Amino acid sequence: MKGLDYFRKKIQELDLQSPVDKNNFYREHTDFLLKKMGTVQILDSENKVIKPTVFFANPERAIAKMKEDRNLTLPVITVAIGDIDEDLDRRRSNFNLDIETVWNPKTRIASRVVSTVSKAVNITFTINIWAKYVEDINQIVESTLLMFNPSLDITTSRSNNSKAFIAQVTDNSVITVADKADRVVRKLIVVSVESYLPNKRYLITSNGSLKLIGIDFEFVDDKDSNFQTQNSVGDANNAGEEGNVAIARPHVPEVPAEAEPESLGG
């Protein structure tokens, strides 16, 4: 049995046996957008810097929170997650495998990690902006649009190549209000994120067996450019199976011969 066929077979077996693994995929994307929107600042009529309040909530919950909390003043920015759909244009077959080589500078040992390719998905987020004055909301919208030029790169613990695009900007202001109610200007920004839903990863041991990586497994990443993707297994120009594996290798000094991991049989 070829090495890649062996990995595919073992991953299928271990996926059936492995325990439930908590995935922070949605949380990490949401947290990134919340922190990014938290950097927005505007100037009021007296040229004083105002930092809008930012929190996670759907529109209904945001309205209730603004009514309940008298200390919460406008402008307010809320972020909510919407739908998630499979991206057919970026879809890849689970026949392919992702293999990473990870370097540990303390033990001076390179470890290899294998997984089925991640699933291409599109996540929809809604950003609601609430303010009393049109000038305030225009400043916030302008700052938000400049973040996406044309896309916003979202970084998570498993990926740094997720792209976020603005799909729609809508005016949802309340034109008619009660006599004692303040007019609220509201803008809705729909954001589409092109990301990859990761599969479980397995550590390749020195004897060729696979071991599920737990949450306590630490990847050492000294620099932003620590990993480089290469098609270096088989002939990348060949349509054969061994040309469809992406290898990520760290930029590190050469590993001493005695510390190199044993090679796997074909």
C-alpha positions in Angstrom: 0.0 0.0 0.0 1.3 3.4 -0.9 2.1 5.9 1.8 -0.7 8.3 0.9 -3.2 5.5 0.6 -2.1 4.3 4.1 -2.7 7.8 5.5 -6.1 8.1 4.0 -7.2 4.6 5.3 -5.8 5.4 8.8 -7.5 8.8 8.9 -10.9 7.3 8.0 -10.4 4.7 10.8 -9.3 7.2 13.4 -12.0 9.8 12.6 -14.6 7.1 13.6 -12.8 6.4 16.9 -11.6 9.9 17.9 -13.5 11.8 20.7 -15.5 14.9 20.1 -13.1 17.8 19.4 -14.2 21.4 20.3 -13.7 23.6 17.2 -13.3 27.4 17.7 -13.7 28.0 14.0 -16.7 30.3 14.2 -15.5 32.0 17.5 -12.1 32.9 16.1 -13.5 34.5 13.0 -16.1 36.4 15.1 -13.5 37.5 17.6 -11.3 38.8 14.8 -14.0 40.9 13.3 -15.0 42.3 16.8 -11.4 43.3 17.5 -11.1 44.9 14.1 -14.3 46.9 14.5 -13.1 47.9 17.9 -10.3 49.9 16.3 -12.8 52.3 14.6 -12.7 55.9 15.9 -14.6 59.0 14.8 -14.6 62.7 15.6 -17.7 64.5 17.0 -18.8 68.1 16.2 -16.1 69.4 18.7 -13.4 67.3 17.1 -13.2 65.0 20.1 -12.3 61.4 19.5 -15.2 59.0 20.1 -14.7 55.2 20.2 -18.0 53.4 19.4 -19.1 50.5 21.7 -18.6 47.2 19.9 -20.2 43.9 21.0 -21.6 40.6 19.6 -25.4 40.6 19.1 -28.1 40.1 16.5 -30.2 43.3 15.8 -33.0 42.3 18.1 -30.7 41.7 21.0 -28.8 44.9 20.3 -32.0 46.9 20.4 -33.0 45.3 23.7 -29.6 45.9 25.2 -29.6 49.6 24.2 -33.0 50.0 25.9 -32.0 48.1 29.1 -28.6 49.7 29.6 -29.0 53.5 30.1 -25.2 53.9 30.3 -24.9 52.6 26.7 -24.6 55.6 24.4 -24.6 55.8 20.7 -22.8 55.2 18.4 -22.8 51.4 18.7 -21.4 48.6 16.4 -22.7 45.1 16.7 -21.4 42.0 14.9 -23.5 38.8 14.3 -22.9 35.6 12.4 -25.3 34.6 9.7 -25.3 31.6 7.4 -22.5 29.3 6.3 -22.5 27.7 2.8 -20.2 25.4 0.9 -18.1 27.2 -1.7 -18.4 25.0 -4.8 -15.8 27.0 -6.8 -13.1 26.3 -4.2 -14.2 22.8 -3.2 -11.5 20.2 -3.1 -11.8 16.4 -3.0 -11.1 14.7 0.3 -8.9 12.5 -1.8 -6.2 15.1 -1.2 -4.2 15.4 2.0 -2.5 18.3 3.8 0.9 17.5 5.3 2.8 20.0 7.5 6.3 19.7 8.9 6.6 21.5 12.2 10.0 22.4 13.8 10.5 22.3 17.6 13.6 24.4 18.4 13.8 23.0 22.0 14.1 19.3 21.0 15.5 20.1 17.6 13.1 17.6 16.1 10.8 18.1 13.1 7.4 16.6 13.4 4.9 15.9 10.6 1.2 16.4 10.8 -1.4 15.1 8.3 -5.1 15.8 7.7 -7.7 15.6 5.1 -8.0 18.9 3.2 -10.1 21.6 4.8 -13.6 22.2 3.5 -14.1 25.5 1.5 -17.0 27.5 3.0 -18.4 31.0 2.9 -19.5 32.6 6.2 -21.9 35.5 6.3 -21.5 38.2 9.0 -23.7 41.2 9.6 -22.3 44.4 11.0 -25.0 46.8 12.3 -24.0 50.4 13.0 -26.3 52.6 15.2 -25.9 56.3 15.7 -27.8 59.5 16.4 -26.3 61.6 13.7 -25.7 60.9 10.0 -22.2 62.4 10.2 -21.2 59.8 12.8 -22.5 56.9 10.9 -20.9 58.1 7.7 -17.5 58.2 9.4 -17.9 54.7 10.8 -19.0 53.3 7.4 -16.1 55.0 5.7 -13.6 53.6 8.2 -15.1 50.1 7.8 -15.0 50.2 4.0 -11.3 51.2 4.1 -10.6 48.0 6.0 -11.7 45.9 3.0 -9.4 46.9 0.2 -10.7 44.9 -1.6 -10.6 42.2 1.1 -9.8 41.9 4.8 -7.4 39.2 5.7 -8.6 37.2 8.8 -6.0 35.4 10.9 -6.9 32.5 13.1 -4.9 29.8 14.9 -5.4 27.4 12.0 -5.3 29.8 9.0 -4.1 33.2 7.8 -5.6 33.2 4.3 -9.3 33.7 5.0 -10.6 36.6 2.9 -13.5 38.8 3.9 -15.4 40.9 1.4 -18.2 43.5 1.7 -21.2 42.1 0.0 -23.8 44.8 0.7 -24.3 48.1 2.5 -27.9 49.0 3.4 -29.6 51.9 5.2 -31.9 50.6 7.9 -32.7 53.9 9.6 -36.0 54.5 11.4 -37.6 57.4 9.6 -40.8 57.7 11.6 -40.4 57.6 15.4 -42.6 58.4 18.4 -42.7 62.0 19.7 -40.4 61.3 22.7 -38.2 58.9 20.9 -34.9 59.9 19.4 -34.3 59.2 15.7 -31.7 56.4 15.3 -29.6 56.2 12.1 -28.7 52.6 11.3 -26.5 51.0 8.6 -26.2 47.3 7.8 -23.0 45.9 6.3 -23.1 42.3 5.1 -19.6 40.7 5.0 -18.8 37.4 3.2 -15.8 35.5 4.5 -14.1 32.9 2.3 -12.5 30.4 4.7 -11.7 26.8 5.1 -13.3 24.6 7.8 -10.4 22.5 9.1 -10.4 18.7 9.7 -8.8 16.9 12.6 -5.0 16.7 12.4 -2.9 13.7 13.2 0.8 13.5 14.2 2.9 11.1 12.2 5.1 9.2 14.6 8.6 7.9 13.9 7.2 4.4 13.2 4.6 5.7 10.7 1.5 5.4 12.9 -0.9 8.4 13.4 -1.8 10.1 16.7 -4.6 12.6 17.2 -3.3 16.0 18.1 -5.0 17.3 21.3 -5.6 20.9 22.3 -2.4 20.9 24.3 -0.2 20.4 21.1 1.8 23.6 20.6 3.0 24.7 17.1 6.1 26.8 17.3 5.8 29.9 15.1 8.6 32.4 15.6 7.8 34.5 12.6 4.8 35.3 10.4 6.6 33.7 7.4 7.6 30.6 9.4 5.8 28.2 7.0 5.9 28.0 3.3 3.6 25.8 1.2 5.2 23.7 -1.5 4.0 20.9 -3.8 7.0 18.7 -3.2 5.6 15.2 -2.9 5.8 13.5 -6.3 5.5 15.5 -9.5 3.4 18.5 -8.9 2.9 18.9 -12.7 1.5 15.3 -12.8 -2.1 14.7 -12.2 -1.3 11.6 -10.2 -2.2 11.4 -6.5 1.2 12.1 -5.1 1.3 15.5 -6.9 -1.8 16.7 -4.9 -0.2 17.0 -1.5 0.7 20.4 0.0 3.8 20.3 2.2 4.4 23.1 4.6 8.1 23.3 5.7 9.5 25.7 8.3 12.4 28.1 7.4 14.9 26.7 10.0 18.5 25.6 10.1 19.3 22.2 8.8 18.3 19.4 11.2 21.2 17.3 12.5 21.3 13.8 11.0 20.7 12.1 14.4 17.5 14.2 15.0 15.9 13.7 11.7 12.6 11.7 11.8 12.6 8.3 10.2 11.3 8.1 6.7 8.1 6.3 6.0 7.9 3.4 3.6 6.0 3.7 0.4 
